[in-house]
Amino acid sequence: MKICVLFPGIGYTNDRPLLYYSGKIASSLGYTVIRSDYTGFPKDVKSSLKSVEAAYDIALSQAEEILKGTDFKGAEDILFISKSIGTVVAAGYAEKHGLMTRNVYYTPVAATFRFHLNPGIAFTGTADRWVTLREVTEGCDKAGIPLCVTENANHSLETGSVLQDIEILSGIMEKTSEYLKGPSGI
C-alpha cells in the first residue's frame, strides 16, 4: 500500500490547484490519498510569530487526529505533499512519529527548516512575501533537497497573469509527477 497525505496551508486548502492536482496525480499512481484539513485558526494568524506558532499547533493537533488510525508501518511508500505551514506540519509529524517519507514541499516557510527534513523536492517563488528566497535556498541546500524557483511568483506560486500561472502550474505538476514516479515511487 502507498499512502499520500496532503498538508495544506492556512488559506491554501486542499482544493486549490497545487494540492488538488498533485493529489490527483498521486491517486492515479496508486496512492491512497488522505486530506489533512485544518480549521479554527486565529483571525490574526499572519500578524505575528506567536500567531503563526499557534496555527502550527492547531494544524498539527488536527493532523494527528485525522491520521490517528493510519497504518504507516504497513506502507511501502509514504508521500507527504505539503504547502506553506503544511510543510512545517508535515516535517513535524514525520519527525515526531519517526516516519521516513518522500516529500513535495510547496512554498516551505522558514520554520520548516527547524526540523530534520526527509527527502523531497521543493518549490518557491522569488516574490514570496512569507519567506525570503535566501532562507529557502539555504534550508534546501542544507537538507539536500532540490529547489525549483519560479521567477516573480508569490506564495501561491502565481504571478497575477492567468495564462502564465496555468503554464507555471503545468510545469510544477510535470516536475511533481516525475518526482512521484521516482525511485521509491512506481
PyMOL commands that set and color helices and strands:
alter all, ss='L'
color gray80, all
select helices_A, chain A and resi 17-28+49-67+85-97+110-114+133-143+162-180
alter helices_A, ss='H'
color red, helices_A
select strands_A, chain A and resi 2-7+31-35+77-83+102-106+120-125+147-150
alter strands_A, ss='S'
color yellow, strands_A
deselect
rebuild
show_as cartoon
